[in-house]
Amino acid sequence: MKGYWVCTYEKINNMEKLKEYALKAKPAVEHHSGKFLVRGGQNRTTEGINSPRVVVVEFKDYHTAIKCYDSNEYQEAHDILNGHVIRHHQIVEGG
């Protein structure tokens, strides 16, 4: 079964830092054969928090999704977000 990152942003305090993160995170995701299915765009909140941004990334399997998140390459990108965004990030298995 495939693995997915599902990121729901609650608050973005610094768009420049988010862009910096995205530029660094993209090669880490692609190195692990990740494919961005959703990156921002229009959304309508029907339940829960109103999110300014949602990102969904598909990986070949759940373990690869975890391996990418835990990689030094991705964690360096992730550190850029500290103090600049509030988000909910889950790694899920799916069809």
PyMOL Python script that loads the backbone (N, CA, C, O; Angstrom):
from pymol import cmd

cmd.read_pdbstr("""\
ATOM      1  N   MET A   1       0.832  -1.187   0.000  1.00  0.00           N
ATOM      2  CA  MET A   1       0.000   0.000   0.000  1.00  0.00           C
ATOM      3  C   MET A   1       0.882   1.258   0.000  1.00  0.00           C
ATOM      4  O   MET A   1       1.988   1.272   0.541  1.00  0.00           O
ATOM      5  N   LYS A   2       0.362   2.279  -0.609  1.00  0.00           N
ATOM      6  CA  LYS A   2       1.094   3.540  -0.683  1.00  0.00           C
ATOM      7  C   LYS A   2       1.130   4.235   0.676  1.00  0.00           C
ATOM      8  O   LYS A   2       0.333   3.947   1.569  1.00  0.00           O
ATOM      9  N   GLY A   3       2.076   5.150   0.799  1.00  0.00           N
ATOM     10  CA  GLY A   3       2.174   5.983   1.989  1.00  0.00           C
ATOM     11  C   GLY A   3       1.956   7.429   1.600  1.00  0.00           C
ATOM     12  O   GLY A   3       2.302   7.835   0.491  1.00  0.00           O
ATOM     13  N   TYR A   4       1.391   8.201   2.492  1.00  0.00           N
ATOM     14  CA  TYR A   4       1.083   9.607   2.215  1.00  0.00           C
ATOM     15  C   TYR A   4       1.487  10.489   3.384  1.00  0.00           C
ATOM     16  O   TYR A   4       1.377  10.101   4.547  1.00  0.00           O
ATOM     17  N   TRP A   5       1.954  11.675   3.053  1.00  0.00           N
ATOM     18  CA  TRP A   5       2.068  12.744   4.038  1.00  0.00           C
ATOM     19  C   TRP A   5       0.836  13.607   3.839  1.00  0.00           C
ATOM     20  O   TRP A   5       0.513  13.994   2.716  1.00  0.00           O
ATOM     21  N   VAL A   6       0.160  13.902   4.918  1.00  0.00           N
ATOM     22  CA  VAL A   6      -0.979  14.809   4.880  1.00  0.00           C
ATOM     23  C   VAL A   6      -0.657  15.955   5.839  1.00  0.00           C
ATOM     24  O   VAL A   6      -0.574  15.753   7.051  1.00  0.00           O
ATOM     25  N   CYS A   7      -0.479  17.136   5.300  1.00  0.00           N
ATOM     26  CA  CYS A   7      -0.099  18.313   6.083  1.00  0.00           C
ATOM     27  C   CYS A   7      -1.216  19.343   6.004  1.00  0.00           C
ATOM     28  O   CYS A   7      -1.588  19.800   4.923  1.00  0.00           O
ATOM     29  N   THR A   8      -1.736  19.695   7.154  1.00  0.00           N
ATOM     30  CA  THR A   8      -2.747  20.736   7.235  1.00  0.00           C
ATOM     31  C   THR A   8      -2.152  21.880   8.039  1.00  0.00           C
ATOM     32  O   THR A   8      -1.819  21.727   9.214  1.00  0.00           O
ATOM     33  N   TYR A   9      -2.027  23.008   7.398  1.00  0.00           N
ATOM     34  CA  TYR A   9      -1.443  24.179   8.052  1.00  0.00           C
ATOM     35  C   TYR A   9      -2.542  24.907   8.811  1.00  0.00           C
ATOM     36  O   TYR A   9      -3.633  25.142   8.291  1.00  0.00           O
ATOM     37  N   GLU A  10      -2.234  25.253  10.038  1.00  0.00           N
ATOM     38  CA  GLU A  10      -3.173  25.999  10.861  1.00  0.00           C
ATOM     39  C   GLU A  10      -2.887  27.497  10.789  1.00  0.00           C
ATOM     40  O   GLU A  10      -3.800  28.321  10.758  1.00  0.00           O
ATOM     41  N   LYS A  11      -1.585  27.828  10.763  1.00  0.00           N
ATOM     42  CA  LYS A  11      -1.199  29.236  10.727  1.00  0.00           C
ATOM     43  C   LYS A  11       0.154  29.361  10.034  1.00  0.00           C
ATOM     44  O   LYS A  11       1.063  28.566  10.274  1.00  0.00           O
ATOM     45  N   ILE A  12       0.274  30.355   9.187  1.00  0.00           N
ATOM     46  CA  ILE A  12       1.538  30.647   8.507  1.00  0.00           C
ATOM     47  C   ILE A  12       1.929  32.066   8.905  1.00  0.00           C
ATOM     48  O   ILE A  12       1.263  33.033   8.535  1.00  0.00           O
ATOM     49  N   ASN A  13       3.018  32.178   9.665  1.00  0.00           N
ATOM     50  CA  ASN A  13       3.467  33.484  10.148  1.00  0.00           C
ATOM     51  C   ASN A  13       4.465  34.153   9.205  1.00  0.00           C
ATOM     52  O   ASN A  13       4.635  35.372   9.240  1.00  0.00           O
ATOM     53  N   ASN A  14       5.126  33.350   8.358  1.00  0.00           N
ATOM     54  CA  ASN A  14       6.191  33.900   7.522  1.00  0.00           C
ATOM     55  C   ASN A  14       6.211  33.154   6.185  1.00  0.00           C
ATOM     56  O   ASN A  14       6.739  32.046   6.088  1.00  0.00           O
ATOM     57  N   MET A  15       5.635  33.772   5.171  1.00  0.00           N
ATOM     58  CA  MET A  15       5.555  33.128   3.847  1.00  0.00           C
ATOM     59  C   MET A  15       6.937  32.932   3.227  1.00  0.00           C
ATOM     60  O   MET A  15       7.151  31.959   2.504  1.00  0.00           O
ATOM     61  N   GLU A  16       7.864  33.826   3.494  1.00  0.00           N
ATOM     62  CA  GLU A  16       9.223  33.683   2.940  1.00  0.00           C
ATOM     63  C   GLU A  16       9.906  32.432   3.487  1.00  0.00           C
ATOM     64  O   GLU A  16      10.586  31.723   2.744  1.00  0.00           O
ATOM     65  N   LYS A  17       9.731  32.157   4.780  1.00  0.00           N
ATOM     66  CA  LYS A  17      10.310  30.948   5.378  1.00  0.00           C
ATOM     67  C   LYS A  17       9.625  29.703   4.828  1.00  0.00           C
ATOM     68  O   LYS A  17      10.269  28.672   4.638  1.00  0.00           O
ATOM     69  N   LEU A  18       8.324  29.795   4.572  1.00  0.00           N
ATOM     70  CA  LEU A  18       7.609  28.661   3.981  1.00  0.00           C
ATOM     71  C   LEU A  18       8.146  28.370   2.581  1.00  0.00           C
ATOM     72  O   LEU A  18       8.321  27.209   2.211  1.00  0.00           O
ATOM     73  N   LYS A  19       8.405  29.416   1.806  1.00  0.00           N
ATOM     74  CA  LYS A  19       8.976  29.235   0.469  1.00  0.00           C
ATOM     75  C   LYS A  19      10.380  28.644   0.549  1.00  0.00           C
ATOM     76  O   LYS A  19      10.736  27.771  -0.243  1.00  0.00           O
ATOM     77  N   GLU A  20      11.171  29.116   1.501  1.00  0.00           N
ATOM     78  CA  GLU A  20      12.526  28.583   1.700  1.00  0.00           C
ATOM     79  C   GLU A  20      12.458  27.093   2.054  1.00  0.00           C
ATOM     80  O   GLU A  20      13.214  26.281   1.519  1.00  0.00           O
ATOM     81  N   TYR A  21      11.543  26.752   2.960  1.00  0.00           N
ATOM     82  CA  TYR A  21      11.326  25.344   3.324  1.00  0.00           C
ATOM     83  C   TYR A  21      10.948  24.512   2.103  1.00  0.00           C
ATOM     84  O   TYR A  21      11.510  23.440   1.881  1.00  0.00           O
ATOM     85  N   ALA A  22      10.006  25.001   1.321  1.00  0.00           N
ATOM     86  CA  ALA A  22       9.520  24.254   0.155  1.00  0.00           C
ATOM     87  C   ALA A  22      10.637  23.982  -0.842  1.00  0.00           C
ATOM     88  O   ALA A  22      10.720  22.886  -1.396  1.00  0.00           O
ATOM     89  N   LEU A  23      11.496  24.968  -1.074  1.00  0.00           N
ATOM     90  CA  LEU A  23      12.615  24.783  -2.008  1.00  0.00           C
ATOM     91  C   LEU A  23      13.594  23.717  -1.524  1.00  0.00           C
ATOM     92  O   LEU A  23      14.183  22.996  -2.329  1.00  0.00           O
ATOM     93  N   LYS A  24      13.762  23.622  -0.223  1.00  0.00           N
ATOM     94  CA  LYS A  24      14.687  22.637   0.339  1.00  0.00           C
ATOM     95  C   LYS A  24      14.019  21.266   0.510  1.00  0.00           C
ATOM     96  O   LYS A  24      14.674  20.236   0.353  1.00  0.00           O
ATOM     97  N   ALA A  25      12.732  21.251   0.828  1.00  0.00           N
ATOM     98  CA  ALA A  25      12.014  19.994   1.051  1.00  0.00           C
ATOM     99  C   ALA A  25      11.764  19.226  -0.250  1.00  0.00           C
ATOM    100  O   ALA A  25      11.796  17.995  -0.260  1.00  0.00           O
ATOM    101  N   LYS A  26      11.518  19.942  -1.335  1.00  0.00           N
ATOM    102  CA  LYS A  26      11.176  19.292  -2.602  1.00  0.00           C
ATOM    103  C   LYS A  26      12.229  18.280  -3.052  1.00  0.00           C
ATOM    104  O   LYS A  26      11.856  17.159  -3.400  1.00  0.00           O
ATOM    105  N   PRO A  27      13.521  18.610  -3.065  1.00  0.00           N
ATOM    106  CA  PRO A  27      14.511  17.609  -3.473  1.00  0.00           C
ATOM    107  C   PRO A  27      14.569  16.402  -2.532  1.00  0.00           C
ATOM    108  O   PRO A  27      14.818  15.283  -2.979  1.00  0.00           O
ATOM    109  N   ALA A  28      14.343  16.619  -1.238  1.00  0.00           N
ATOM    110  CA  ALA A  28      14.332  15.510  -0.285  1.00  0.00           C
ATOM    111  C   ALA A  28      13.172  14.566  -0.586  1.00  0.00           C
ATOM    112  O   ALA A  28      13.332  13.346  -0.561  1.00  0.00           O
ATOM    113  N   VAL A  29      12.011  15.136  -0.868  1.00  0.00           N
ATOM    114  CA  VAL A  29      10.831  14.328  -1.203  1.00  0.00           C
ATOM    115  C   VAL A  29      11.071  13.573  -2.506  1.00  0.00           C
ATOM    116  O   VAL A  29      10.799  12.375  -2.589  1.00  0.00           O
ATOM    117  N   GLU A  30      11.576  14.263  -3.519  1.00  0.00           N
ATOM    118  CA  GLU A  30      11.824  13.628  -4.818  1.00  0.00           C
ATOM    119  C   GLU A  30      12.897  12.558  -4.722  1.00  0.00           C
ATOM    120  O   GLU A  30      12.829  11.562  -5.442  1.00  0.00           O
ATOM    121  N   HIS A  31      13.892  12.735  -3.849  1.00  0.00           N
ATOM    122  CA  HIS A  31      14.936  11.730  -3.633  1.00  0.00           C
ATOM    123  C   HIS A  31      14.332  10.413  -3.149  1.00  0.00           C
ATOM    124  O   HIS A  31      14.877   9.340  -3.411  1.00  0.00           O
ATOM    125  N   HIS A  32      13.206  10.498  -2.444  1.00  0.00           N
ATOM    126  CA  HIS A  32      12.517   9.307  -1.946  1.00  0.00           C
ATOM    127  C   HIS A  32      11.309   8.949  -2.827  1.00  0.00           C
ATOM    128  O   HIS A  32      10.384   8.265  -2.389  1.00  0.00           O
ATOM    129  N   SER A  33      11.342   9.421  -4.063  1.00  0.00           N
ATOM    130  CA  SER A  33      10.294   9.144  -5.062  1.00  0.00           C
ATOM    131  C   SER A  33       8.918   9.642  -4.633  1.00  0.00           C
ATOM    132  O   SER A  33       7.898   9.082  -5.034  1.00  0.00           O
ATOM    133  N   GLY A  34       8.891  10.689  -3.821  1.00  0.00           N
ATOM    134  CA  GLY A  34       7.616  11.273  -3.430  1.00  0.00           C
ATOM    135  C   GLY A  34       7.038  12.112  -4.545  1.00  0.00           C
ATOM    136  O   GLY A  34       7.760  12.722  -5.333  1.00  0.00           O
ATOM    137  N   LYS A  35       5.721  12.131  -4.593  1.00  0.00           N
ATOM    138  CA  LYS A  35       5.007  12.887  -5.629  1.00  0.00           C
ATOM    139  C   LYS A  35       3.986  13.798  -4.947  1.00  0.00           C
ATOM    140  O   LYS A  35       3.131  13.333  -4.194  1.00  0.00           O
ATOM    141  N   PHE A  36       4.086  15.096  -5.218  1.00  0.00           N
ATOM    142  CA  PHE A  36       3.140  16.043  -4.645  1.00  0.00           C
ATOM    143  C   PHE A  36       1.803  15.917  -5.373  1.00  0.00           C
ATOM    144  O   PHE A  36       1.724  16.122  -6.585  1.00  0.00           O
ATOM    145  N   LEU A  37       0.766  15.581  -4.629  1.00  0.00           N
ATOM    146  CA  LEU A  37      -0.581  15.481  -5.206  1.00  0.00           C
ATOM    147  C   LEU A  37      -1.362  16.773  -4.980  1.00  0.00           C
ATOM    148  O   LEU A  37      -2.165  17.176  -5.821  1.00  0.00           O
ATOM    149  N   VAL A  38      -1.121  17.415  -3.845  1.00  0.00           N
ATOM    150  CA  VAL A  38      -1.797  18.663  -3.496  1.00  0.00           C
ATOM    151  C   VAL A  38      -0.764  19.575  -2.869  1.00  0.00           C
ATOM    152  O   VAL A  38      -0.033  19.163  -1.968  1.00  0.00           O
ATOM    153  N   ARG A  39      -0.696  20.814  -3.338  1.00  0.00           N
ATOM    154  CA  ARG A  39       0.196  21.833  -2.752  1.00  0.00           C
ATOM    155  C   ARG A  39      -0.542  23.153  -2.761  1.00  0.00           C
ATOM    156  O   ARG A  39      -0.469  23.920  -3.721  1.00  0.00           O
ATOM    157  N   GLY A  40      -1.250  23.404  -1.682  1.00  0.00           N
ATOM    158  CA  GLY A  40      -1.993  24.660  -1.608  1.00  0.00           C
ATOM    159  C   GLY A  40      -3.212  24.613  -2.506  1.00  0.00           C
ATOM    160  O   GLY A  40      -3.870  23.578  -2.609  1.00  0.00           O
ATOM    161  N   GLY A  41      -3.512  25.702  -3.143  1.00  0.00           N
ATOM    162  CA  GLY A  41      -4.682  25.773  -4.014  1.00  0.00           C
ATOM    163  C   GLY A  41      -5.946  26.083  -3.228  1.00  0.00           C
ATOM    164  O   GLY A  41      -5.924  26.218  -2.005  1.00  0.00           O
ATOM    165  N   GLN A  42      -7.027  26.191  -3.946  1.00  0.00           N
ATOM    166  CA  GLN A  42      -8.312  26.484  -3.328  1.00  0.00           C
ATOM    167  C   GLN A  42      -8.721  25.363  -2.398  1.00  0.00           C
ATOM    168  O   GLN A  42      -8.472  24.191  -2.682  1.00  0.00           O
ATOM    169  N   ASN A  43      -9.348  25.716  -1.292  1.00  0.00           N
ATOM    170  CA  ASN A  43      -9.922  24.694  -0.430  1.00  0.00           C
ATOM    171  C   ASN A  43     -11.119  25.272   0.306  1.00  0.00           C
ATOM    172  O   ASN A  43     -11.235  26.482   0.497  1.00  0.00           O
ATOM    173  N   ARG A  44     -11.983  24.394   0.704  1.00  0.00           N
ATOM    174  CA  ARG A  44     -13.164  24.770   1.484  1.00  0.00           C
ATOM    175  C   ARG A  44     -13.180  23.912   2.735  1.00  0.00           C
ATOM    176  O   ARG A  44     -13.230  22.685   2.651  1.00  0.00           O
ATOM    177  N   THR A  45     -13.139  24.543   3.875  1.00  0.00           N
ATOM    178  CA  THR A  45     -13.190  23.811   5.137  1.00  0.00           C
ATOM    179  C   THR A  45     -14.641  23.477   5.437  1.00  0.00           C
ATOM    180  O   THR A  45     -15.491  24.363   5.519  1.00  0.00           O
ATOM    181  N   THR A  46     -14.914  22.194   5.599  1.00  0.00           N
ATOM    182  CA  THR A  46     -16.275  21.753   5.910  1.00  0.00           C
ATOM    183  C   THR A  46     -16.408  21.308   7.362  1.00  0.00           C
ATOM    184  O   THR A  46     -17.519  21.246   7.890  1.00  0.00           O
ATOM    185  N   GLU A  47     -15.289  20.998   8.013  1.00  0.00           N
ATOM    186  CA  GLU A  47     -15.267  20.660   9.439  1.00  0.00           C
ATOM    187  C   GLU A  47     -13.890  20.999   9.982  1.00  0.00           C
ATOM    188  O   GLU A  47     -12.910  20.963   9.238  1.00  0.00           O
ATOM    189  N   GLY A  48     -13.797  21.325  11.255  1.00  0.00           N
ATOM    190  CA  GLY A  48     -12.504  21.575  11.885  1.00  0.00           C
ATOM    191  C   GLY A  48     -11.968  22.960  11.600  1.00  0.00           C
ATOM    192  O   GLY A  48     -12.713  23.887  11.281  1.00  0.00           O
ATOM    193  N   ILE A  49     -10.642  23.077  11.725  1.00  0.00           N
ATOM    194  CA  ILE A  49      -9.998  24.383  11.566  1.00  0.00           C
ATOM    195  C   ILE A  49     -10.010  24.835  10.110  1.00  0.00           C
ATOM    196  O   ILE A  49     -10.001  24.011   9.196  1.00  0.00           O
ATOM    197  N   ASN A  50     -10.031  26.125   9.906  1.00  0.00           N
ATOM    198  CA  ASN A  50      -9.917  26.686   8.572  1.00  0.00           C
ATOM    199  C   ASN A  50      -8.433  26.765   8.226  1.00  0.00           C
ATOM    200  O   ASN A  50      -7.702  27.560   8.815  1.00  0.00           O
ATOM    201  N   SER A  51      -7.995  25.964   7.297  1.00  0.00           N
ATOM    202  CA  SER A  51      -6.577  25.869   6.974  1.00  0.00           C
ATOM    203  C   SER A  51      -6.210  26.728   5.775  1.00  0.00           C
ATOM    204  O   SER A  51      -6.872  26.668   4.739  1.00  0.00           O
ATOM    205  N   PRO A  52      -5.144  27.539   5.913  1.00  0.00           N
ATOM    206  CA  PRO A  52      -4.697  28.344   4.772  1.00  0.00           C
ATOM    207  C   PRO A  52      -3.949  27.524   3.722  1.00  0.00           C
ATOM    208  O   PRO A  52      -3.729  28.000   2.608  1.00  0.00           O
ATOM    209  N   ARG A  53      -3.549  26.272   4.074  1.00  0.00           N
ATOM    210  CA  ARG A  53      -2.762  25.472   3.126  1.00  0.00           C
ATOM    211  C   ARG A  53      -2.857  24.004   3.506  1.00  0.00           C
ATOM    212  O   ARG A  53      -2.798  23.643   4.681  1.00  0.00           O
ATOM    213  N   VAL A  54      -3.006  23.164   2.488  1.00  0.00           N
ATOM    214  CA  VAL A  54      -2.998  21.715   2.664  1.00  0.00           C
ATOM    215  C   VAL A  54      -2.027  21.136   1.641  1.00  0.00           C
ATOM    216  O   VAL A  54      -2.004  21.555   0.483  1.00  0.00           O
ATOM    217  N   VAL A  55      -1.224  20.164   2.084  1.00  0.00           N
ATOM    218  CA  VAL A  55      -0.276  19.496   1.196  1.00  0.00           C
ATOM    219  C   VAL A  55      -0.445  17.992   1.369  1.00  0.00           C
ATOM    220  O   VAL A  55      -0.526  17.496   2.492  1.00  0.00           O
ATOM    221  N   VAL A  56      -0.497  17.264   0.243  1.00  0.00           N
ATOM    222  CA  VAL A  56      -0.545  15.801   0.262  1.00  0.00           C
ATOM    223  C   VAL A  56       0.560  15.297  -0.659  1.00  0.00           C
ATOM    224  O   VAL A  56       0.657  15.699  -1.819  1.00  0.00           O
ATOM    225  N   VAL A  57       1.395  14.402  -0.113  1.00  0.00           N
ATOM    226  CA  VAL A  57       2.502  13.823  -0.877  1.00  0.00           C
ATOM    227  C   VAL A  57       2.332  12.312  -0.879  1.00  0.00           C
ATOM    228  O   VAL A  57       2.067  11.711   0.162  1.00  0.00           O
ATOM    229  N   GLU A  58       2.484  11.698  -2.049  1.00  0.00           N
ATOM    230  CA  GLU A  58       2.342  10.254  -2.199  1.00  0.00           C
ATOM    231  C   GLU A  58       3.721   9.603  -2.318  1.00  0.00           C
ATOM    232  O   GLU A  58       4.594  10.097  -3.033  1.00  0.00           O
ATOM    233  N   PHE A  59       3.903   8.491  -1.611  1.00  0.00           N
ATOM    234  CA  PHE A  59       5.116   7.682  -1.692  1.00  0.00           C
ATOM    235  C   PHE A  59       4.751   6.266  -2.084  1.00  0.00           C
ATOM    236  O   PHE A  59       3.592   5.867  -1.972  1.00  0.00           O
ATOM    237  N   LYS A  60       5.742   5.494  -2.547  1.00  0.00           N
ATOM    238  CA  LYS A  60       5.457   4.135  -3.031  1.00  0.00           C
ATOM    239  C   LYS A  60       4.902   3.240  -1.925  1.00  0.00           C
ATOM    240  O   LYS A  60       4.139   2.313  -2.194  1.00  0.00           O
ATOM    241  N   ASP A  61       5.293   3.525  -0.665  1.00  0.00           N
ATOM    242  CA  ASP A  61       4.749   2.769   0.454  1.00  0.00           C
ATOM    243  C   ASP A  61       4.921   3.566   1.747  1.00  0.00           C
ATOM    244  O   ASP A  61       5.610   4.585   1.785  1.00  0.00           O
ATOM    245  N   TYR A  62       4.290   3.082   2.779  1.00  0.00           N
ATOM    246  CA  TYR A  62       4.280   3.739   4.085  1.00  0.00           C
ATOM    247  C   TYR A  62       5.688   3.895   4.652  1.00  0.00           C
ATOM    248  O   TYR A  62       6.031   4.947   5.191  1.00  0.00           O
ATOM    249  N   HIS A  63       6.502   2.850   4.530  1.00  0.00           N
ATOM    250  CA  HIS A  63       7.848   2.893   5.093  1.00  0.00           C
ATOM    251  C   HIS A  63       8.736   3.914   4.382  1.00  0.00           C
ATOM    252  O   HIS A  63       9.588   4.536   5.017  1.00  0.00           O
ATOM    253  N   THR A  64       8.553   4.090   3.099  1.00  0.00           N
ATOM    254  CA  THR A  64       9.317   5.103   2.370  1.00  0.00           C
ATOM    255  C   THR A  64       8.912   6.503   2.821  1.00  0.00           C
ATOM    256  O   THR A  64       9.757   7.393   2.920  1.00  0.00           O
ATOM    257  N   ALA A  65       7.629   6.699   3.092  1.00  0.00           N
ATOM    258  CA  ALA A  65       7.147   7.990   3.589  1.00  0.00           C
ATOM    259  C   ALA A  65       7.803   8.320   4.932  1.00  0.00           C
ATOM    260  O   ALA A  65       8.197   9.461   5.176  1.00  0.00           O
ATOM    261  N   ILE A  66       7.914   7.322   5.789  1.00  0.00           N
ATOM    262  CA  ILE A  66       8.564   7.520   7.088  1.00  0.00           C
ATOM    263  C   ILE A  66      10.056   7.775   6.897  1.00  0.00           C
ATOM    264  O   ILE A  66      10.627   8.666   7.526  1.00  0.00           O
ATOM    265  N   LYS A  67      10.679   6.991   6.029  1.00  0.00           N
ATOM    266  CA  LYS A  67      12.122   7.140   5.779  1.00  0.00           C
ATOM    267  C   LYS A  67      12.440   8.550   5.278  1.00  0.00           C
ATOM    268  O   LYS A  67      13.435   9.144   5.693  1.00  0.00           O
ATOM    269  N   CYS A  68      11.608   9.082   4.396  1.00  0.00           N
ATOM    270  CA  CYS A  68      11.820  10.433   3.883  1.00  0.00           C
ATOM    271  C   CYS A  68      11.697  11.453   5.008  1.00  0.00           C
ATOM    272  O   CYS A  68      12.550  12.328   5.154  1.00  0.00           O
ATOM    273  N   TYR A  69      10.639  11.340   5.802  1.00  0.00           N
ATOM    274  CA  TYR A  69      10.445  12.305   6.897  1.00  0.00           C
ATOM    275  C   TYR A  69      11.618  12.288   7.860  1.00  0.00           C
ATOM    276  O   TYR A  69      12.061  13.339   8.322  1.00  0.00           O
ATOM    277  N   ASP A  70      12.119  11.105   8.162  1.00  0.00           N
ATOM    278  CA  ASP A  70      13.210  10.950   9.130  1.00  0.00           C
ATOM    279  C   ASP A  70      14.592  11.261   8.555  1.00  0.00           C
ATOM    280  O   ASP A  70      15.567  11.334   9.303  1.00  0.00           O
ATOM    281  N   SER A  71      14.687  11.443   7.245  1.00  0.00           N
ATOM    282  CA  SER A  71      15.995  11.661   6.615  1.00  0.00           C
ATOM    283  C   SER A  71      16.600  12.994   7.050  1.00  0.00           C
ATOM    284  O   SER A  71      15.884  13.956   7.328  1.00  0.00           O
ATOM    285  N   ASN A  72      17.917  13.031   7.104  1.00  0.00           N
ATOM    286  CA  ASN A  72      18.619  14.278   7.443  1.00  0.00           C
ATOM    287  C   ASN A  72      18.283  15.376   6.454  1.00  0.00           C
ATOM    288  O   ASN A  72      18.106  16.534   6.833  1.00  0.00           O
ATOM    289  N   GLU A  73      18.197  15.010   5.185  1.00  0.00           N
ATOM    290  CA  GLU A  73      17.908  15.976   4.118  1.00  0.00           C
ATOM    291  C   GLU A  73      16.565  16.677   4.372  1.00  0.00           C
ATOM    292  O   GLU A  73      16.473  17.901   4.274  1.00  0.00           O
ATOM    293  N   TYR A  74      15.524  15.895   4.700  1.00  0.00           N
ATOM    294  CA  TYR A  74      14.221  16.512   4.953  1.00  0.00           C
ATOM    295  C   TYR A  74      14.218  17.267   6.278  1.00  0.00           C
ATOM    296  O   TYR A  74      13.646  18.354   6.364  1.00  0.00           O
ATOM    297  N   GLN A  75      14.843  16.714   7.303  1.00  0.00           N
ATOM    298  CA  GLN A  75      14.838  17.362   8.616  1.00  0.00           C
ATOM    299  C   GLN A  75      15.521  18.730   8.577  1.00  0.00           C
ATOM    300  O   GLN A  75      15.130  19.641   9.307  1.00  0.00           O
ATOM    301  N   GLU A  76      16.535  18.871   7.729  1.00  0.00           N
ATOM    302  CA  GLU A  76      17.159  20.195   7.554  1.00  0.00           C
ATOM    303  C   GLU A  76      16.149  21.194   7.009  1.00  0.00           C
ATOM    304  O   GLU A  76      16.111  22.347   7.440  1.00  0.00           O
ATOM    305  N   ALA A  77      15.329  20.749   6.058  1.00  0.00           N
ATOM    306  CA  ALA A  77      14.273  21.609   5.515  1.00  0.00           C
ATOM    307  C   ALA A  77      13.226  21.888   6.590  1.00  0.00           C
ATOM    308  O   ALA A  77      12.801  23.029   6.773  1.00  0.00           O
ATOM    309  N   HIS A  78      12.823  20.855   7.288  1.00  0.00           N
ATOM    310  CA  HIS A  78      11.790  20.971   8.312  1.00  0.00           C
ATOM    311  C   HIS A  78      12.165  21.996   9.380  1.00  0.00           C
ATOM    312  O   HIS A  78      11.305  22.733   9.861  1.00  0.00           O
ATOM    313  N   ASP A  79      13.441  22.046   9.750  1.00  0.00           N
ATOM    314  CA  ASP A  79      13.899  22.988  10.775  1.00  0.00           C
ATOM    315  C   ASP A  79      13.627  24.446  10.407  1.00  0.00           C
ATOM    316  O   ASP A  79      13.498  25.300  11.284  1.00  0.00           O
ATOM    317  N   ILE A  80      13.543  24.721   9.120  1.00  0.00           N
ATOM    318  CA  ILE A  80      13.265  26.084   8.653  1.00  0.00           C
ATOM    319  C   ILE A  80      11.890  26.552   9.128  1.00  0.00           C
ATOM    320  O   ILE A  80      11.681  27.749   9.325  1.00  0.00           O
ATOM    321  N   LEU A  81      10.966  25.635   9.312  1.00  0.00           N
ATOM    322  CA  LEU A  81       9.596  25.984   9.695  1.00  0.00           C
ATOM    323  C   LEU A  81       9.459  26.396  11.155  1.00  0.00           C
ATOM    324  O   LEU A  81       8.490  27.059  11.524  1.00  0.00           O
ATOM    325  N   ASN A  82      10.423  26.008  11.987  1.00  0.00           N
ATOM    326  CA  ASN A  82      10.312  26.263  13.430  1.00  0.00           C
ATOM    327  C   ASN A  82      10.025  27.727  13.734  1.00  0.00           C
ATOM    328  O   ASN A  82      10.787  28.618  13.357  1.00  0.00           O
ATOM    329  N   GLY A  83       8.909  27.957  14.424  1.00  0.00           N
ATOM    330  CA  GLY A  83       8.521  29.304  14.813  1.00  0.00           C
ATOM    331  C   GLY A  83       7.816  30.096  13.722  1.00  0.00           C
ATOM    332  O   GLY A  83       7.405  31.234  13.951  1.00  0.00           O
ATOM    333  N   HIS A  84       7.673  29.510  12.545  1.00  0.00           N
ATOM    334  CA  HIS A  84       7.093  30.250  11.424  1.00  0.00           C
ATOM    335  C   HIS A  84       5.751  29.704  10.943  1.00  0.00           C
ATOM    336  O   HIS A  84       4.989  30.415  10.289  1.00  0.00           O
ATOM    337  N   VAL A  85       5.464  28.449  11.263  1.00  0.00           N
ATOM    338  CA  VAL A  85       4.170  27.866  10.893  1.00  0.00           C
ATOM    339  C   VAL A  85       3.682  26.969  12.023  1.00  0.00           C
ATOM    340  O   VAL A  85       4.463  26.462  12.828  1.00  0.00           O
ATOM    341  N   ILE A  86       2.388  26.793  12.055  1.00  0.00           N
ATOM    342  CA  ILE A  86       1.768  25.773  12.903  1.00  0.00           C
ATOM    343  C   ILE A  86       1.063  24.844  11.923  1.00  0.00           C
ATOM    344  O   ILE A  86       0.207  25.281  11.154  1.00  0.00           O
ATOM    345  N   ARG A  87       1.419  23.576  11.951  1.00  0.00           N
ATOM    346  CA  ARG A  87       0.787  22.643  11.034  1.00  0.00           C
ATOM    347  C   ARG A  87       0.615  21.292  11.707  1.00  0.00           C
ATOM    348  O   ARG A  87       1.238  20.995  12.726  1.00  0.00           O
ATOM    349  N   HIS A  88      -0.236  20.496  11.116  1.00  0.00           N
ATOM    350  CA  HIS A  88      -0.473  19.125  11.557  1.00  0.00           C
ATOM    351  C   HIS A  88       0.035  18.241  10.419  1.00  0.00           C
ATOM    352  O   HIS A  88      -0.390  18.386   9.273  1.00  0.00           O
ATOM    353  N   HIS A  89       0.941  17.329  10.745  1.00  0.00           N
ATOM    354  CA  HIS A  89       1.583  16.476   9.737  1.00  0.00           C
ATOM    355  C   HIS A  89       1.353  15.036  10.145  1.00  0.00           C
ATOM    356  O   HIS A  89       1.687  14.636  11.260  1.00  0.00           O
ATOM    357  N   GLN A  90       0.785  14.263   9.246  1.00  0.00           N
ATOM    358  CA  GLN A  90       0.572  12.845   9.519  1.00  0.00           C
ATOM    359  C   GLN A  90       1.143  12.028   8.371  1.00  0.00           C
ATOM    360  O   GLN A  90       1.150  12.459   7.218  1.00  0.00           O
ATOM    361  N   ILE A  91       1.619  10.845   8.711  1.00  0.00           N
ATOM    362  CA  ILE A  91       2.032   9.873   7.708  1.00  0.00           C
ATOM    363  C   ILE A  91       1.021   8.742   7.784  1.00  0.00           C
ATOM    364  O   ILE A  91       0.851   8.112   8.829  1.00  0.00           O
ATOM    365  N   VAL A  92       0.350   8.490   6.661  1.00  0.00           N
ATOM    366  CA  VAL A  92      -0.731   7.499   6.653  1.00  0.00           C
ATOM    367  C   VAL A  92      -0.522   6.493   5.521  1.00  0.00           C
ATOM    368  O   VAL A  92       0.109   6.785   4.505  1.00  0.00           O
ATOM    369  N   GLU A  93      -1.065   5.323   5.733  1.00  0.00           N
ATOM    370  CA  GLU A  93      -1.033   4.264   4.727  1.00  0.00           C
ATOM    371  C   GLU A  93      -2.370   4.268   4.009  1.00  0.00           C
ATOM    372  O   GLU A  93      -3.415   4.437   4.638  1.00  0.00           O
ATOM    373  N   GLY A  94      -2.343   4.085   2.704  1.00  0.00           N
ATOM    374  CA  GLY A  94      -3.593   4.098   1.959  1.00  0.00           C
ATOM    375  C   GLY A  94      -3.475   3.396   0.629  1.00  0.00           C
ATOM    376  O   GLY A  94      -2.389   2.982   0.223  1.00  0.00           O
ATOM    377  N   GLY A  95      -4.593   3.267  -0.041  1.00  0.00           N
ATOM    378  CA  GLY A  95      -4.675   2.556  -1.311  1.00  0.00           C
ATOM    379  C   GLY A  95      -4.292   3.354  -2.445  1.00  0.00           C
ATOM    380  O   GLY A  95      -4.318   2.871  -3.577  1.00  0.00           O
TER     381      GLY A  95
END
""", "prot")
cmd.dss("prot")
cmd.show_as("cartoon", "prot")
cmd.util.cbc("prot")
cmd.orient("prot")
